[in-house]
Amino acid sequence: MKSILIVEDDITYGMMLKTWLGKKGFQVSSASSIARAQKHIETESVDLILSDLRLPDRDGIDLLKWLGERGLTIPLIIMTGYADIQSAVQAMKLGARDYVAKPVNPDELLKKMDEALNASSVTSKQTMHSPQTDDAFGPNRPSVSGKQTMRFEGGENRAQKDAEGTSPASDFLEGESDAARQLYNYVKLVSPTNMSVLINGASGTGKEYVAHRIHQLSKRAQKPFVAIDCGSIPKELAASEFFGHVKGAFTGALTDKTGAFVEANGGTIFLDEIGNLSYEVQIQLLRALQERLIRPVGSTKEIKVDVRLVSATNENLEQAIEKGTFREDLYHRINEFTLRMPALKDRCEDILLFANFFLDQANREMDKQLIGFDEKASRALQEYHWPGNLRQMKNMVRRATLLAQGKFITIDELSDLKEPAPAHIGMPLRNEEAEKQQIIEALRQTNYNKSRAAQLLGIDRKTLYNKLKLYNIFD
């Protein structure tokens, strides 16, 4: 599989091109500036570069010069508008392999890529050809036959579905922003260890996916992954959920129950919203983690367990320790390594990537064939503050997919984005009185809609309800 680097500052256009080339059998990465392209080239293998001529920091000619200074012979094809053809010709004099004019014709682009990769392979003597397969792709060469059904026009956000279909989609997209790259670099570092990991981040940022990813990259990947939502477990049943119980241990215990720690033995247990555990259950959890022994409720026998713990919270546990609602010894036990999830508003480069990723999922789910988002909708997606993060975006895109009547999602289907967004208030603050006033102000701004107030505060609805009760805030 040949590795292609797209250097394009129009994120929508670059993403569309990346998606289409991925379907054609290439391994595709992208960069939105010359500096990021250089960083990628220094750390990753690249067989061919497709670069826009005009970029925010410098232009494609500067990238060519940089390659030449380092003796790198990676073929580069310039992409440019008709007004810049003369500059493209100059780029070819400086070593560019070829150029294509926007809007790109798919057949023409694949032909030029084929020629560039062929020439590069022959020059470097890395590929031997036979008369039957005289190209750089061998028997898996991307097809250029058949009538293409789309052009990469400005304003279109995705390539139209082609006849070859799509490969199975991942359950999640990591993103390409600096914040995402840093996060997943940390994930790759900590995953092979047995360290307990605490994932800290606002609701809807993808904490459970990161926990799954840690398990998948660990030495325990072939063993179970068991997830528990600590916020949804009644205090009286938490010990049973964690450690199991024997028949007759309490009213309603009609059969034996295997707890999550035994189910996850040898693998990973994920405790989501761990800050919601009662103080008594925290004590039991600490003992299980320290001694690696659990005792089902009502049993006299102890069971040895070997689990790796990954926890997540959207609360400030250090403040909870100060208030006496979370044990400090348990905090240090679960927090051998911390991962902080960036909010969606802080990873602007990923917004359209995720929007189109969720659109792909919704298309499959609803058996629809939407191409993407029109220009106005794309701009609105990028400008919105996303208080509910990825979960909010996924729900919004699913609804828009259902409502859309044309080929593209328009701003009319994204009705929530048309409302002026109040300033994000943020939670929590340093003292309880200030926090109480923040909650009251959020309720006022949202006309006492608790779901929207929770989004505005950056907390989940259950946490808001708990704080309403704590501060005696009533409708």
C-alpha positions in Angstrom: 0.0 0.0 0.0 1.5 3.3 -1.1 1.7 6.1 1.4 0.3 9.5 0.2 0.7 12.8 2.1 -1.9 15.5 1.2 -0.7 19.1 2.1 -3.9 21.2 2.0 -5.1 24.0 4.2 -8.7 23.7 3.1 -9.7 21.1 5.6 -12.9 20.2 3.9 -11.3 19.7 0.5 -8.3 17.8 2.0 -10.6 15.5 3.9 -12.7 14.8 0.8 -9.6 13.9 -1.2 -8.2 11.8 1.7 -11.4 9.8 1.9 -11.6 9.2 -1.8 -7.9 8.1 -2.1 -8.3 5.8 0.9 -11.1 4.0 -1.0 -8.8 3.7 -3.9 -6.3 1.6 -1.9 -3.8 4.2 -0.6 -2.7 4.9 2.9 -3.3 8.6 3.2 -2.2 11.2 5.7 -2.8 15.0 5.7 -1.2 18.2 6.9 -2.6 21.7 6.8 0.7 23.6 6.6 4.2 23.3 5.3 5.6 23.0 8.9 3.3 20.1 9.7 4.1 18.4 6.4 7.8 18.7 7.2 7.3 17.1 10.6 5.3 14.3 9.1 8.0 13.6 6.4 10.7 13.5 9.1 8.9 10.8 11.1 6.9 8.8 8.6 7.5 7.0 5.3 5.9 8.9 2.4 5.8 7.7 -1.2 4.1 10.6 -2.9 3.1 14.2 -1.9 0.0 16.0 -3.2 0.5 19.7 -2.2 -1.6 22.8 -2.7 0.5 25.7 -4.1 -0.8 28.3 -1.6 -0.5 27.4 2.1 -0.9 29.5 5.3 2.8 29.5 6.4 4.6 29.1 3.0 3.8 27.5 -0.3 4.4 24.3 -2.2 7.6 25.7 -3.8 9.1 26.1 -0.3 8.3 22.5 0.4 10.1 21.5 -2.8 13.2 23.4 -1.8 13.2 21.9 1.6 13.0 18.4 0.1 15.9 19.2 -2.2 18.1 20.6 0.6 17.7 17.2 2.4 18.3 15.1 -0.6 14.8 13.6 -0.4 13.5 12.3 -3.7 9.8 12.0 -2.8 7.7 12.8 -5.9 5.5 15.9 -5.4 2.4 16.9 -7.4 1.2 20.5 -7.1 -2.5 21.2 -6.9 -3.5 24.7 -8.0 -6.2 26.9 -9.4 -6.1 27.9 -13.0 -4.9 31.4 -12.0 -1.7 30.0 -10.7 -0.7 27.7 -13.5 2.4 29.8 -14.2 3.6 29.2 -10.6 2.9 25.5 -11.0 5.1 25.5 -14.1 7.8 27.2 -12.0 7.4 24.5 -9.4 8.0 21.8 -12.0 11.3 23.5 -12.9 12.3 23.3 -9.3 11.6 19.5 -9.2 7.8 19.0 -8.9 6.8 15.8 -10.6 3.6 17.3 -12.1 0.7 19.5 -11.4 -3.1 19.2 -11.5 -5.6 22.1 -11.8 -8.5 22.5 -9.4 -11.2 21.3 -9.6 -9.4 18.0 -9.8 -10.4 15.4 -12.4 -10.2 12.0 -10.7 -9.0 10.1 -13.7 -6.4 12.7 -14.5 -5.2 12.7 -10.8 -4.9 8.9 -10.6 -3.0 8.8 -13.9 -0.5 11.4 -12.8 -0.1 9.6 -9.4 0.5 6.4 -11.2 3.2 7.9 -13.5 4.9 9.6 -10.5 5.0 6.5 -8.4 6.2 4.4 -11.4 9.0 6.9 -12.2 10.0 7.0 -8.5 10.1 3.2 -8.2 12.2 2.8 -11.3 14.6 5.6 -10.3 15.2 4.2 -6.8 15.3 0.6 -8.1 13.0 -0.4 -5.3 10.4 -2.2 -7.5 11.0 -4.8 -10.2 8.5 -4.8 -13.0 7.3 -7.5 -15.4 5.7 -7.0 -18.8 2.3 -7.9 -17.3 2.3 -5.6 -14.3 4.6 -2.7 -15.3 3.5 -0.2 -12.6 4.3 0.7 -9.0 1.1 -0.8 -7.6 1.5 -4.4 -8.8 -1.8 -6.5 -8.9 -3.4 -4.1 -6.3 -3.0 -1.0 -8.4 -5.9 1.4 -7.8 -8.4 1.3 -10.6 -8.9 4.2 -13.0 -11.3 2.4 -15.2 -15.0 3.2 -15.4 -16.9 6.5 -15.4 -16.2 8.6 -12.3 -19.3 10.1 -10.7 -17.8 13.1 -9.0 -15.4 16.0 -9.4 -13.6 17.7 -6.5 -15.4 20.9 -6.8 -15.1 23.8 -4.3 -17.9 23.7 -1.8 -18.4 20.0 -1.9 -17.3 18.4 1.3 -17.1 14.7 0.4 -16.5 12.5 -2.6 -19.6 10.8 -3.8 -19.9 7.0 -3.1 -18.2 5.1 -5.9 -18.9 1.6 -7.2 -16.3 -0.2 -5.2 -18.0 0.5 -1.9 -16.3 1.2 1.5 -14.2 -0.7 3.8 -15.4 -1.6 7.3 -15.4 1.6 9.4 -13.7 2.1 12.7 -15.9 2.8 15.7 -14.1 6.0 16.4 -11.9 8.6 14.8 -8.8 9.9 16.6 -8.4 13.2 14.8 -5.4 15.0 13.4 -5.1 18.1 15.5 -2.1 18.7 17.7 -4.2 18.0 20.8 -5.3 14.7 19.4 -1.8 13.7 18.3 -0.5 14.4 21.8 -3.3 12.5 23.5 -2.8 9.4 21.4 0.9 9.5 21.7 0.4 9.3 25.5 -2.1 6.4 24.9 0.5 4.5 22.9 3.1 5.1 25.6 1.1 4.0 28.6 -0.9 1.1 27.0 1.8 -1.6 27.1 2.3 -1.0 30.9 0.2 -2.1 33.8 -0.2 1.4 35.2 -3.6 2.5 36.4 -4.8 5.3 34.1 -7.2 8.1 35.0 -8.9 9.8 32.0 -10.1 13.3 32.8 -12.4 15.2 30.5 -15.8 16.8 30.0 -18.8 14.7 29.1 -18.9 13.5 25.5 -15.2 13.8 24.7 -14.7 10.1 24.1 -13.3 8.8 27.4 -14.6 5.3 27.0 -13.1 5.0 23.5 -9.7 5.9 24.9 -10.1 3.3 27.6 -10.9 0.7 24.9 -7.9 1.8 22.9 -5.6 1.4 26.0 -6.9 -2.2 26.4 -6.5 -2.9 22.6 -2.9 -1.8 22.7 -2.0 -3.6 26.0 -0.7 -7.0 26.6 -4.2 -7.9 28.0 -5.9 -7.3 24.6 -7.0 -10.9 24.3 -8.6 -10.9 27.7 -12.0 -9.2 28.7 -12.7 -5.5 28.8 -15.5 -4.7 31.3 -17.0 -1.3 31.6 -19.1 0.0 34.5 -20.9 3.3 34.7 -20.4 4.2 38.3 -22.9 7.1 38.1 -25.8 4.7 37.3 -25.2 2.1 40.1 -27.4 2.5 43.2 -25.2 2.8 46.3 -26.7 -0.4 47.8 -25.8 -2.5 44.7 -22.4 -1.2 43.9 -20.5 -3.9 45.9 -22.6 -6.6 44.2 -21.8 -5.1 40.7 -18.1 -5.0 41.5 -17.5 -8.2 43.4 -20.7 -10.3 42.8 -22.9 -12.0 45.4 -24.1 -15.4 46.5 -27.7 -16.5 46.5 -29.6 -15.2 49.5 -27.0 -12.5 50.4 -29.7 -9.9 50.4 -33.4 -9.5 49.5 -33.7 -10.1 45.8 -30.5 -12.1 45.5 -32.2 -15.1 43.9 -29.1 -16.5 42.2 -25.3 -16.2 42.4 -23.9 -13.2 40.5 -20.4 -12.9 39.1 -19.0 -9.4 39.7 -17.2 -7.2 37.2 -13.8 -7.9 38.7 -14.1 -11.6 38.2 -15.5 -11.1 34.6 -12.5 -8.9 33.8 -9.9 -11.2 35.3 -6.7 -11.1 33.3 -8.0 -8.1 31.3 -9.1 -4.5 31.9 -11.9 -3.0 34.0 -13.1 0.5 33.1 -14.8 2.5 35.8 -16.6 5.5 34.2 -17.4 8.5 36.3 -15.6 7.0 39.3 -16.2 10.3 41.3 -19.8 9.2 41.8 -18.9 6.2 44.0 -20.0 6.5 47.6 -17.3 6.7 50.3 -18.1 3.2 51.6 -17.7 1.6 48.1 -14.4 3.6 47.6 -13.0 1.8 50.7 -14.0 -1.6 49.3 -12.5 -0.8 45.9 -9.2 0.4 47.4 -8.9 -2.9 49.3 -9.6 -4.9 46.1 -7.0 -3.0 44.1 -4.3 -3.2 46.9 -4.7 -6.9 47.8 -6.0 -8.2 44.4 -8.6 -10.1 46.3 -12.4 -9.8 46.2 -15.1 -11.3 48.3 -18.6 -11.6 46.8 -21.3 -10.2 49.0 -22.5 -12.9 51.4 -19.6 -15.2 50.8 -16.8 -16.2 53.1 -14.4 -17.1 50.3 -12.0 -14.7 48.7 -11.2 -14.8 45.0 -7.8 -13.7 43.6 -8.1 -11.4 40.6 -5.7 -9.8 38.2 -7.1 -6.7 36.5 -5.8 -3.5 35.1 -7.8 -0.4 36.1 -8.7 2.4 33.8 -11.0 5.1 35.3 -12.6 8.2 34.0 -14.2 11.3 35.5 -15.5 14.7 34.4 -15.1 16.1 37.9 -12.1 17.6 39.7 -11.2 14.7 42.1 -8.6 16.9 44.0 -11.4 19.3 45.0 -13.5 16.2 46.0 -10.6 15.1 48.2 -10.6 18.6 49.8 -14.3 18.4 50.5 -14.0 14.9 51.9 -16.1 13.1 49.3 -13.2 11.2 47.7 -10.5 9.2 49.4 -7.0 10.5 48.7 -5.4 7.1 49.0 -7.8 5.7 46.3 -7.0 8.8 44.1 -3.3 8.0 44.1 -4.1 4.3 43.5 -6.1 5.0 40.3 -4.0 7.9 39.1 -0.6 6.4 38.2 -0.9 8.1 34.8 -3.4 10.9 33.8 -4.8 11.5 30.3 -6.6 14.8 29.7 -9.3 14.7 27.0 -9.4 17.9 24.9 -12.8 19.5 24.4 -14.0 19.5 20.8 -13.9 23.3 20.6 -10.1 23.1 21.4 -9.4 20.8 18.4 -10.9 22.9 15.5 -9.0 21.0 12.8 -10.9 17.8 13.8 -14.4 19.3 13.7 -15.2 18.6 10.0 -13.3 15.3 10.2 -15.7 14.1 13.0 -18.8 15.6 11.3 -18.1 13.6 8.2 -17.2 10.5 10.2 -20.5 10.6 12.0 -22.3 11.3 8.7 -20.7 8.1 7.3 -22.1 6.2 10.3 -25.5 7.8 9.9 -25.6 7.0 6.2 -25.0 3.3 6.9 -27.5 3.2 9.7 -30.3 4.9 7.7 -29.4 3.6 4.3 -28.9 7.1 2.9 -26.3 8.4 0.5 -25.6 12.0 1.6 -22.4 13.4 0.2 -21.6 15.9 3.0 -22.2 19.4 4.3 -22.7 22.5 2.2 -20.5 25.5 2.6 -22.7 27.3 5.1 -23.3 24.3 7.2 -19.5 23.5 7.2 -18.8 27.0 8.4 -21.4 26.8 11.1 -20.0 23.5 12.4 -16.6 25.0 12.7 -17.8 28.1 14.5 -20.0 26.4 17.0 -18.8 26.0 20.6 -19.9 22.4 21.1 -20.6 22.3 24.8 -21.7 18.6 24.5 -18.5 17.7 22.6 -18.5 14.6 20.3 -21.7 13.1 21.8 -23.6 16.3 20.9 -22.1 16.4 17.4 -23.0 12.7 16.7 -26.6 13.2 17.8 -26.9 16.4 15.8 -25.5 14.8 12.6 -27.8 11.8 12.9 -30.8 14.0 13.2 -29.6 16.2 10.3 -29.0 13.0 8.2 -32.6 11.9 8.9 -34.0 15.3 7.9 -31.9 16.1 4.8 -33.7 15.9 1.5 -30.9 16.8 -0.9 -27.4 15.5 -1.4 -25.9 17.8 1.2 -26.8 18.6 4.8 -27.6 22.3 5.0 -27.8 24.8 7.9 -31.6 24.2 7.9 -31.1 20.6 9.1 -28.6 21.9 11.7 -31.1 24.0 13.5 -29.2 24.1 16.8 -26.3 25.8 15.1 -28.5 28.7 14.1 -29.2 29.8 17.7 -26.8 32.3 19.2 -24.6 30.4 21.6 -24.3 31.9 25.1 -20.8 32.2 26.5 -19.6 28.9 28.0 -19.8 29.3 31.7 -17.6 26.4 32.8 -17.4 24.3 36.0 -16.3 24.0 38.7 -15.1 27.1 40.6 -13.1 27.4 43.7 -15.9 27.8 46.3 -19.4 26.5 46.6 -21.2 29.9 46.6 -19.6 30.8 43.3 -20.5 27.4 41.9 -24.1 27.8 43.0 -24.3 31.2 41.3 -22.9 29.7 38.1 -25.6 27.0 38.1 -28.4 29.6 38.7 -27.0 31.8 35.9 -26.8 28.8 33.5 -30.4 27.9 34.3 -31.5 31.4 33.7 -29.7 31.6 30.3 -31.3 28.4 29.1 -34.8 29.2 30.4 -34.4 26.5 33.1 -33.8 23.7 30.6 -31.6 21.4 32.7 -30.1 19.5 29.8 -28.9 22.7 28.0 -27.8 24.2 31.3 -25.6 21.1 32.0 -24.1 21.4 28.5 -23.4 25.1 29.1 -21.7 24.3 32.4 -19.6 21.5 30.8 -21.0 18.7 33.1 -23.4 15.9 32.6 -27.1 16.0 33.6 -26.7 13.7 36.5 -24.0 15.8 38.0 -26.2 18.9 37.6 -29.1 17.2 39.4 -26.7 16.2 42.2 -25.6 19.8 42.6 -29.2 21.2 42.4 -29.9 18.9 45.4 -26.7 19.8 47.2 -27.3 23.6 46.9 -31.1 23.4 47.4 -31.7 25.0 44.0 -35.3 24.4 43.0 -37.4 25.4 40.0 
